[in-house]
Amino acid sequence: MLKTLFGVAEYLYKIWEKIPKTKILNQETTINVPESVVDYTLMVSIPSNFRSIRKLIEISAPSIVRVSASSLHPFPRTVREAIKKAVYEDGRVVYALFPELLPPESDLISMTVSYGIDDISLLDDLVDRHGAHEPSGTERNEYWMSAQLKHPKVLIDRFGRFDLRDVDVTVNVGVHNELKSTIPQPLVWRIKEFFNIMSQTDPRQQFKAIPRLRKLAMEKTAGQEFKVLVDLEGLFMPGTFSKYIDVLKDFRYSTCYKGKEFFELPIQIIPKKMNVISRADLTLQKPAAEGTLIYKNNLFIEAIKEILSSSR
Amino acid sequence: MSKNLAKARSFIYLPKEGLQGEGIPSHILWWDARAEYVQISFRSPLKFKEIFNVESYEIQDNNIEVKKVEIEGYIGLSFESSKVSDLEIETSVAYLMKLSNGDVIKEERKIKLFRPQLEINMETKEITITPETGFLKGRVGIKNVGRGTLIMGISAAEDSAVQLQTPPEHREFAEKFNADLIKEMSKLAKEFPQFQSMFDEMLKWEKKDLIELSNEERDEFLEYSKRLAVVLASDKDLLQGFVEAYAKALAKNSEFIEAIGKFIRVYESLVSKDILLINPFDEVALTGEKNEIILEIEQTDRVYNTYDDITLPKIELASSKPVKVPIYKLFDWG
């Protein structure tokens, strides 16, 4: 189950484990959830004749995206030149560490391999995630969120220190009540009337509709309806809607997109809900995170009202 | 054991409120001491689902006794809740911990579990429609007296003399849009292999009546929705592609005027605070004579709990002329 997660890390560990006179002192892992990339670092002490006893250390796996090395002692610095990437004739990509290119005085090095995980759903094997389906709190505008590690011991045993970065929880923020209570019925009637007239395809019906159209055109707000719709739609752009979201405690806001109810066509100009993604980090020191997403519905109502009043 | 040790810090998390039927997480964190004894007691309608970072534990009735934690400082818990007859019920979880420095942590956390509930009020069994003005007299009163969103659909019973119809332009649009959307999604699945399995499942769910799922299917669908959100959140480009697929399918199908139609559709489905109507555009065609209709209401909530269907007594619809009435207009939405 966790094989794809541990695979390359264990492979690297085993390579170093077999190299005589070297000793693995520490391991550190960062799982970057949004990018689905694991950064696995090994710290290894090396003997002074390491450069001469070993010509190169090769690693190759299709999921590897990057390999880097650093000398940690006595002078910490990255040693980019010691790692070379080669493509074999059969297309295999190989990364190689050349010990002779390490600083001569170095006795402690680190090697970091970054590799992709195909199946991000394996995060569910590591983390138990929940987000409230309905708002709570005194103003009924708060959604709770939680992310908890399922098996921290497995991670520590395999990975040493680890850091699960940007674990996501998606909450569906219902916006239908604000729309219902704020958009005035007459505006909808007028839009509907336009819709009915404009969608007539029968020329006789079109002709019959002319007086109704003229009546609508005489009204003071005529022509403003579509602008209102376009402006309302603008409220649901991620950059704008995020102004009405606060994420507190261990989580932080990441992004949002228009949600769709299971029963409806997903193309509404105006959605009934927004899917908001928030993220938190989990570590051994912080194996569980909790947070609150506050939907500032009163400010959102103000914004709708402002759009409506600008059309008057 | 020295009593002079510093007092250990601890933190307990349990949400204060939740929708009946949703999963409820909880965790305990502690610092500066080892756990020597941990007991967690919970009450119905909470049910134990999982415990994390525990090497051994025993569960008896509603008590979990932790024999050994794996790594000091943390225990995670996941409860299930279930729908009950009360619209709102308060329950609690009690945490008892004895730590190596002699500290005893004893706390009880309360959680209120709520759900929506439809209330129907029929004063008369006759609804009169004035075709010229569209005015209706004798509408059926309906409102959500619970808490949380209620999702409902209205249909006519099989043995009802009058049946409902979906205006053909809406049906055609929906069908064509869906076909185009599936085309766009299949392109997306080719581009992002991690989306392929989600796409396969999407096709499966498209064909189902989601308000009439079995309990098993309901869990499966919740799982699917959760996974879809996770897969989308995992890749910015995929999320962008997903949003664009909808936009493209829309662009292929819609003149601006149709988009306006969709706005109206949304607006009209917002029949009342905390009720979403699935089929706001279905209508009933009256002949100008007295017509009898038997209406059925199917309902669910945000976690797809099962609610009984409601069959209303026979209603007589009276209109002096043939007229089409959108079904939602037969109700007074509180």
Contacts between the chains, C-beta under 8 A, distances in Angstrom:
chain1	res1	chain2	res2	distance
A	33	B	234	7.0
A	34	B	233	7.3
A	34	B	234	6.5
A	34	B	235	7.5
A	34	B	236	7.0
A	36	B	234	5.9
A	36	B	235	7.3
A	118	B	193	7.6
A	118	B	194	6.6
A	119	B	194	6.9
A	120	B	194	6.6
A	120	B	230	6.8
A	120	B	231	6.6
A	120	B	234	4.0
A	120	B	235	7.8
A	121	B	227	6.1
A	121	B	230	6.5
A	121	B	231	7.1
A	123	B	230	7.1
A	124	B	227	7.9
A	124	B	230	7.2
A	128	B	25	6.4
A	128	B	50	6.9
A	128	B	52	6.5
A	128	B	76	6.3
A	128	B	78	5.4
A	130	B	22	7.9
A	130	B	23	5.5
A	130	B	24	7.4
A	130	B	25	4.5
A	130	B	78	7.7
A	132	B	15	6.8
A	132	B	17	8.0
A	132	B	18	6.7
A	132	B	19	7.5
A	132	B	22	7.4
A	133	B	19	4.9
A	133	B	22	5.2
A	133	B	148	7.8
A	133	B	302	4.2
A	133	B	303	5.6
A	134	B	18	7.9
A	134	B	19	4.6
A	134	B	114	7.6
A	134	B	147	7.4
A	134	B	148	4.4
A	134	B	149	6.8
A	134	B	302	5.9
A	136	B	15	7.4
A	136	B	16	6.4
A	136	B	17	3.6
A	136	B	18	7.5
A	137	B	17	7.7
A	144	B	15	4.3
A	144	B	16	7.9
A	146	B	13	6.9
A	146	B	15	7.5
A	146	B	25	4.0
A	146	B	27	7.5
A	148	B	25	6.2
A	148	B	27	5.3
A	148	B	52	6.1
A	148	B	76	3.7
A	148	B	78	7.8
A	149	B	52	6.6
A	149	B	53	7.1
A	149	B	74	7.6
A	149	B	76	6.7
A	150	B	50	7.7
A	150	B	52	4.9
A	150	B	53	8.0
A	150	B	76	7.1
A	151	B	52	7.0
A	151	B	53	7.3
A	151	B	70	7.9
A	152	B	52	8.0
A	152	B	53	5.6
A	152	B	70	7.0
A	152	B	71	5.3
A	152	B	74	6.9
A	153	B	53	6.9
A	153	B	70	4.1
A	153	B	71	5.4
A	156	B	71	6.8
A	168	B	230	6.9
A	168	B	233	4.1
A	168	B	234	7.5
A	170	B	229	3.9
A	170	B	230	7.4
A	170	B	232	7.9
A	170	B	233	5.9
A	172	B	302	7.9
A	174	B	149	6.2
A	176	B	149	7.8
A	176	B	270	5.1
A	176	B	276	6.6
A	177	B	270	8.0
A	177	B	273	5.4
A	177	B	274	6.7
A	179	B	266	7.8
A	179	B	267	7.3
A	179	B	270	6.3
A	180	B	267	7.8
A	180	B	270	4.1
A	180	B	272	7.5
A	180	B	273	6.5
A	181	B	273	7.1
A	183	B	267	6.7
A	188	B	264	6.6
A	188	B	267	5.2
A	188	B	268	7.9
A	191	B	260	6.1
A	191	B	263	6.8
A	191	B	264	6.4
A	192	B	264	5.2
A	194	B	260	7.1
A	195	B	257	6.4
A	195	B	260	5.1
A	195	B	261	5.4
A	195	B	264	6.1
A	198	B	257	4.9
A	199	B	169	7.5
A	199	B	257	5.8
A	199	B	258	7.8
A	199	B	261	7.1
A	226	B	256	7.7
A	226	B	260	7.4
A	229	B	260	6.8
A	229	B	263	5.9
A	254	B	233	7.6
A	255	B	236	8.0
A	255	B	239	7.5
A	257	B	232	7.7
A	257	B	239	6.5
A	257	B	242	8.0
A	257	B	243	5.7
A	258	B	243	7.5
A	261	B	151	7.3
A	261	B	276	6.4
A	262	B	205	8.0
A	262	B	210	4.9
A	262	B	221	7.7
A	262	B	225	7.7
A	263	B	151	7.0
A	263	B	153	7.6
A	263	B	210	6.2
A	263	B	211	7.0
A	263	B	278	4.5
A	264	B	265	8.0
A	264	B	266	7.8
A	264	B	269	7.3
A	264	B	278	7.7
A	265	B	174	5.9
A	265	B	177	6.0
A	265	B	178	7.8
A	265	B	262	7.1
A	266	B	181	7.5
A	266	B	246	5.3
A	267	B	177	6.6
A	267	B	246	6.1
A	267	B	249	7.2
A	267	B	250	4.5
A	267	B	254	7.5
A	267	B	259	7.6
A	267	B	262	5.9
A	268	B	262	5.4
A	268	B	263	7.1
A	268	B	265	7.4
A	268	B	266	4.7
A	269	B	259	5.7
A	269	B	260	8.0
A	269	B	262	6.2
A	269	B	263	5.0
A	269	B	266	7.7
A	270	B	263	5.9
A	270	B	266	5.4
A	270	B	267	7.6
A	271	B	266	7.8
A	272	B	266	6.6
A	272	B	269	7.8
A	272	B	270	7.3
A	272	B	276	6.7
A	275	B	229	6.6
A	277	B	229	7.9
A	277	B	233	4.9
A	284	B	71	7.0
A	287	B	27	8.0
A	287	B	29	7.5
A	287	B	53	7.0
A	287	B	71	7.7
A	287	B	73	7.5
A	287	B	74	4.4
A	287	B	76	7.2
A	288	B	13	7.0
A	288	B	27	4.1
A	288	B	29	6.3
A	288	B	74	6.3
A	288	B	76	5.7
A	290	B	13	4.9
A	290	B	25	8.0
A	290	B	27	7.6
